[in-house]
């Protein structure tokens, strides 16, 4: 009888231990997937819209690792070009403070799930010299785990609103809104103060 009780306790402990290990592994997997500090920029081919003061070009097949290497970048995630908050407030903050970022040796790169033709026009309309990654299929956004499902609002899969400081291809700071709303978390002023 005592032997059976002991055996039952051992089985319960073993099952409990296995369950704890399973939970720890699941949490580790989840934490590695979220946009986070020390995350490397995923290795993909990018389409980049870049230019200066109203004249933008589309560059295709840009290697992401090469593009982010040997420089300091503020990556600006936003749900979409020509959406009210992105066009009226969020991106204009960065255009206005462009010189301040330049003085700190930091490039500004926007990221949105839009096609390159839209982002080329958007960049020209916004002014400044922010480069934009045109992530039309959302591959780069998904690889960063920086996406947002706005299907209910008729917008489909989009990039979340965030800013991230990227140094030599590694994220060193993240200011993630965890959605599409704009607060001081992802503002130009917030990330500028922290650099």
C-alpha positions in Angstrom: 0.0 0.0 0.0 2.8 2.4 1.0 4.6 1.5 -2.2 1.6 2.4 -4.3 1.2 5.8 -2.6 4.9 6.4 -3.2 4.7 5.4 -6.8 1.6 7.7 -7.3 3.5 10.6 -5.7 6.5 10.0 -7.9 4.3 9.9 -11.0 2.6 13.2 -10.0 5.9 14.9 -9.4 7.2 13.7 -12.7 4.1 14.9 -14.5 4.3 18.2 -12.7 8.0 18.6 -13.5 7.3 17.8 -17.2 4.5 20.3 -17.3 6.8 23.0 -15.8 9.5 22.3 -18.4 6.9 22.4 -21.2 5.6 25.8 -20.0 9.2 27.2 -19.7 10.0 26.1 -23.2 6.8 27.6 -24.6 7.5 30.9 -22.8 11.1 30.9 -24.2 9.8 30.4 -27.7 7.3 33.2 -27.3 9.8 35.6 -25.9 12.2 35.0 -28.8 9.5 35.8 -31.3 8.4 39.2 -30.0 10.2 42.3 -31.2 12.9 42.6 -28.6 16.3 43.9 -27.6 19.3 41.9 -28.9 17.2 40.6 -31.8 19.1 40.6 -35.1 17.6 42.0 -38.2 16.3 39.1 -40.2 18.1 38.2 -43.4 15.8 38.9 -46.3 15.7 40.8 -49.5 14.2 44.3 -49.1 12.6 46.9 -51.4 13.6 50.3 -50.2 12.2 53.7 -51.2 14.8 56.4 -50.5 15.6 59.9 -51.6 15.8 63.5 -50.4 13.3 66.4 -50.3 10.7 65.2 -52.8 12.7 62.9 -55.1 12.5 59.3 -54.2 13.7 56.1 -56.0 12.8 52.4 -55.6 15.7 50.0 -55.0 15.0 46.3 -55.1 16.8 43.2 -53.8 18.6 45.0 -51.0 20.2 42.5 -48.6 18.8 43.4 -45.2 22.0 42.4 -43.3 24.1 44.6 -45.5 21.6 47.5 -45.4 21.6 47.6 -41.6 25.4 46.9 -41.2 27.9 49.4 -39.8 25.4 52.1 -38.9 22.9 53.3 -36.3 19.3 53.4 -37.4 15.9 54.3 -35.9 13.5 51.8 -37.4 10.0 53.4 -37.4 7.2 50.9 -37.7 3.8 52.3 -38.8 0.6 50.7 -40.0 0.5 52.4 -43.4 1.2 55.3 -45.7 -1.6 57.9 -46.1 -3.4 56.7 -43.0 -4.6 59.6 -40.9 -2.3 59.2 -37.8 0.8 58.1 -39.8 0.5 60.9 -42.3 -0.8 63.7 -40.0 1.3 63.1 -36.9 3.7 60.2 -36.5 6.0 60.4 -39.6 5.9 64.3 -39.7 7.4 64.2 -36.1 10.5 62.4 -37.5 10.7 64.7 -40.6 10.6 67.7 -38.3 13.4 66.3 -36.1 15.5 64.9 -39.0 18.5 67.2 -38.3 18.6 66.2 -34.7 18.9 62.6 -35.6 21.5 63.5 -38.3 23.6 65.3 -35.6 23.6 62.0 -33.6 24.7 60.0 -36.6 21.4 58.1 -36.8 19.5 57.2 -40.0 15.7 57.1 -40.1 14.1 54.2 -41.8 10.3 53.6 -41.9 8.7 50.2 -42.2 5.2 49.6 -43.5 3.3 46.9 -45.2 2.7 48.9 -48.3 3.8 48.5 -51.9 6.9 50.4 -53.1 4.9 52.7 -55.4 2.8 54.0 -52.6 5.8 54.4 -50.2 7.7 56.2 -52.9 4.9 58.8 -53.3 4.5 58.9 -49.5 8.2 59.7 -49.0 8.1 62.4 -51.6 4.9 63.9 -50.1 6.3 63.8 -46.5 9.5 65.5 -47.4 12.7 65.0 -45.5 15.0 62.1 -46.3 13.6 59.1 -44.4 14.1 55.8 -46.3 11.1 53.4 -46.3 11.1 49.7 -46.4 8.2 48.7 -48.6 7.2 45.4 -47.1 4.3 44.7 -49.5 3.9 41.1 -48.5 4.7 41.6 -44.9 7.7 39.2 -44.9 10.1 41.5 -43.0 7.4 42.6 -40.6 6.5 38.9 -39.8 10.2 38.0 -39.4 10.5 40.8 -36.8 7.3 39.7 -35.3 6.2 43.3 -35.5 2.8 42.7 -37.2 -0.8 43.7 -36.4 -4.0 42.3 -37.8 -6.3 45.1 -38.8 -8.6 43.0 -40.9 -11.6 44.1 -38.9 -10.9 47.7 -40.0 -10.5 46.7 -43.6 -6.7 47.1 -43.6 -5.5 43.5 -43.4 -2.1 42.6 -42.0 0.0 45.7 -41.1 3.2 46.7 -39.2 2.6 47.7 -35.6 3.5 51.2 -34.5 6.9 51.1 -32.9 10.4 52.6 -32.9 13.6 50.6 -32.5 17.2 51.6 -32.3 19.2 49.3 -34.5 23.0 49.3 -34.2 25.0 47.3 -36.7 22.0 45.0 -37.4 21.0 44.4 -33.8 18.1 45.9 -32.0 19.3 47.8 -28.9 16.1 49.5 -27.9 12.4 49.0 -28.5 9.5 51.3 -28.0 6.5 49.2 -29.0 2.9 50.5 -29.0 1.7 46.8 -29.3 -0.9 48.1 -31.7 -1.6 50.9 -34.1 -2.4 53.7 -31.7 0.1 56.6 -31.3 1.3 57.6 -27.8 4.5 59.1 -26.6 6.0 55.5 -26.5 6.8 55.5 -30.2 7.2 59.3 -30.8 10.2 60.9 -32.4 11.0 62.8 -29.2 11.0 59.7 -27.0 13.6 57.8 -29.1 15.6 60.9 -29.7 16.0 61.6 -26.0 17.2 58.1 -25.4 20.0 58.1 -28.0 
